[in-house]
Amino acid sequence: MDVVGAGPYQVQNPKSWGSHASRLTKVLLEGHGDPEIDRHVKLDQEAFDRVITWIDINAPYYPEYASAYRDNPYGRSPLTQGELHRLAELTGSNVKDRRSHGLVNFTRPELSPCLTSLDPDDPKRKEALAILHTAQERLAARPRADMPGFELVHPVEIQQQEKYDSLMEVRAAMRAAIVRGRKMNDPER
């Protein structure tokens, strides 16, 4: 990959990543190549700016940096390092590689692609499926940040959020004072 944060550590050349190099930006600017699609798909300036900004901040998927599984691989997986290792042993799949996320299905574990090479009656498959069902239950009890019901669980992240919320309160008070034509600490008259 040639993107900042997910690719080589070398210095990137100007305009070699982000919206300048994005195929999506090119489609948004030049069209899809199909007049029928282009006639129906139009973005106003604000929507266009949001997409371009999203690309330029490296297209984050999760709505926040906090994680329900901070100590697990990649900070997002309900599978522990040991469970991933055992699942790889049982299935022969490279489930430990973060690019192999499509090998596991937490919604319907029995349909996980990592299980396809195992016979339904194979004890290895049954053990692998049990690991996946455990992770599925864990995920239902403690949703990821991209799922309804997500809550901060790690003390460091809870403290960070409290600090952020406090700063936002001060910021709001400062803005309110400016609107009133005052400084934040001016006594009310």
N, C-alpha and C positions, 0 to 999 in steps of 0.2 A: 504494500500500500504506500502511496505517496501523499499522505495527509499528516498534518501536524498532530502529534499525540497518538497516532496509530501507525506511524510509518518510520522511516529512517530518521536517525538522530541528526543527520547532516543539516546544514543551513539550507533552507528552501529558497529557491530563486523567486524574485518578485513575480507575482501573478501566476505562480505554478500550482497553487492550491486555492481552495475557497471558491467563491462565486466566479472569479475570473476564469478558472479552469473547469467549472462545473458543466456537465452536459445538461443538467436541468435548467441552468441559467440560459444556456444557448436555446433550448426549446422555448422557454418563456419569452425570450427576446425575438427569436426568428420564426417561431411556430413549430407545429408538430410535423409539418410536411403533408398534412391531410387537411384540405380546406374545410371539410365538414367538421372535424374536431376543432380546428382553430376558430370557427364561427361560434361554437358553443362554449369554449373554454377561454374565458377572459378574466384577468385579475385587475382590480383597481390598484392605484399606486400604493396604498397602504398594505394591501395583501402582498403585492410584489416585493415591497421593502421588507416585510416580515420573512418571506421565503429567503431572500438574499441574505438577510441578517442571520437567519438560522443556519444557512450554509456557511457563512463566514465565521460563526462561532463553533464550527466543526460539527454541525448537525446533531446536537444532543437529543437523545431519545427520551431519557428520563426527565421528569419535571423538576427534579432537584438532585443535589449531589449526595444527600443522605441515603442510607441504605438499610434495609431490614436485615441484611446478611453481610454486614461489614467485614466479618472475619472469615467468610467463605470465599472460595475462588471468585475473582472478578467483582466481589462485593455485591453481587446481585443474585447469585445462584442459591436456591434452597438446598442444594447438594453440598455436603462438606467435602473437603479434600480427600478424606478417606473413602467416602461413598463414591466419588468420581473415580478414584483409583480402582476400587473394587468393580465398579460398573465397566470400566475399560477392560479389566481382566476377564470378566464374565462374557462380555459381548464381542471382544476383539475390535471394538470401535474406538476411535480416537476422541472420546467424549471429554478428555482433559484439555483439549485445544479449544480456546475460546472461539475460534472460527467454526467450530463444529456444533454450535448451539442448536442447529436444526435436527440433531440426532435424538433429542429428548423431547417428549411431549408431556407436559405436566397436567394438561387438561384431560387427556385420555392416554395415560401411560402405556396401556397395552398396544397402542398404535405408534409408539416411539420407533423411528427408523433404526435405532441401534439394536433393536431386538429381532430384526427381520432375518438375520442369518441363523437364529436359534430355533430349533424345533419346539413346538408348543408344549411338549411333554418333558423337555430337557430341564433338569434341575437348575442348570445355570440360568435359564430364562426365568424360571420361577423366582430365583434369588434376585436377579436383576430387576424384575418387575416389582418385587417387594421393596427394593431400594427406591424405585421410582414412586411407588405409592406412598412411602414414608415422606418423600420430598413433596409430593402433592398435598398431603395433609399439613405439612409444615407451612407450605405456601398459602393454604387456605386459612390457617391460624394467624399467619403473619405475612400479609400481602406486601409485594414489592412496591416501590415508589410509583410505578406506572399503573397500579391497580387500585380500585376503590377500597377504602378502609386502611390505607397505609398510615402508619404512625411511626414517629421517631422512637427508637428503642435504645440506641447507644448513648451513654451519658455524655460523651464528647459532643455528639451531634445535637443533643437536647440543649446543652449549654450554648453551643454556637447559635442555635435558633433563638434562644432567649436573648442573647446579646444582639442579634440582628433585629428582633422585634423591638427591643429597647431603643436601638438606634433609629428605627422607623418612627417610633413615637416622638423622639426628639425632632426628627426631620419634619414631621407633621406639625408639631408645635411651632417650629421656626417658620414654616410656610404660612401658618395661620397668623403669626405676628406680622409677617411681611404684608399680607393682605390687609391687615388693620393699619398699616403704615407705621409699625412700631418695630422695635428690636425685641427679641424674645424675653429679655429680662427687664424690660421697661415696666414700671408699675402701672396698673390700670388707673385711669383718671375718672 
